Amino acid sequence: MVKVLSPLQIVGLVWFCASIILALSTTVYFRFWLRRRDVKVMLGLAAVPGYLEMLYMKWCREHSQSGTVVLSLRFVLLVNVLLSALIVVPFVIMKN
């Protein structure tokens, strides 16, 4: 017997998938953005939270830039992924 997801579960799954896709795509874009500015990025560490941000802050210090907006956006995206995982995954599992 196939269980049908409720509309609330569908909205939650869309939120979860969208937050993952957004976080991954911005990480990839951020990595290429740093590479274009001649920042040495280790590929194996690029997905570790905080690594790209650390390199970005070093770049900002060298070029007298403020990195507050970019770092705030990255923080909000990370919190969004964590919230969606903590809320949606147990909700979907408990309903099935």
N, C-alpha and C positions, 0 to 999 in steps of 0.2 A: 504494500500500500504506500503510495506516494503522499508525503505530507506537503501541504501548500503553505508557503510562508505568508504571514499576515502582512498587511501594508506597513505596519510599524517595523517589522523585521526587515522588509525590503528597503525602507528608508535607512535603517541602521547599517545594512550591508553596503548600500551605496555610499553612505558617509565613510565607512571604514575603507572601502576600496578607493574612494576619491582621495582620502587623506594619505594613504600609502602611495598612490600614484603621484600625488603632488609633492610629497616629501622626496621620493626617489628622483623625480624629474628635476626638482630644484637642486638636489645634491649633484646630479650629473652636470647641470648647467653651471653651478657654482664651481665645480672642479675644472671645467673647461675655461671658465672665466679667469680663474687663478692661473691656469697654464698659459693663457694668452698674455698674462702680465709677468711671465718668466718666473713664476713661483714654482719651486721644485715640489711636486706632489707625489708621494709614494702611492701607487695604485692600490696596494693591499690595505692601506690605512684610510683610504678615501671615504669608506662607508662608516667608519668609527665616529660616533657622535663627538664633536668637539675638535677633531683633528683639522678639518678644513677651516673651522672658525679660528683655531690657533694660528694657522698659516695666514689667514686673512688679517688678523690683528697685527701680526708681524709686518705684513705688507703695509697696513695702514700706518703703523709707527714709522716705517721707513719713508713713506710718502706724505707724512703729515696730514693724514685723512682721518675722519671720524667714521668708525664702523658700527655705530649704534643702531642705525636703521636695519642694516643687513643682519646683524646679530639678533636683533629683536624679532625680525621676521623668521629667522631660522629657529629661534626658541619657540615661537608660537606654533610653527609647523610641527615641531617635535612634541609639544604638549598636546596638540590636536591628534596626532597619531596615538599617543599613549592613552588619551581619554577615549578615543574611539575603540581601541583594543580592550580597555578595561570595562567599558559599558556594553558594547555591541556583542563581543564574542560570548561572554557568559549569558547574555540575554537570548541569543540565538540558540545556544546549547541547551539552556533550561527549557525553552519552548518546544524543542524537538525531543 
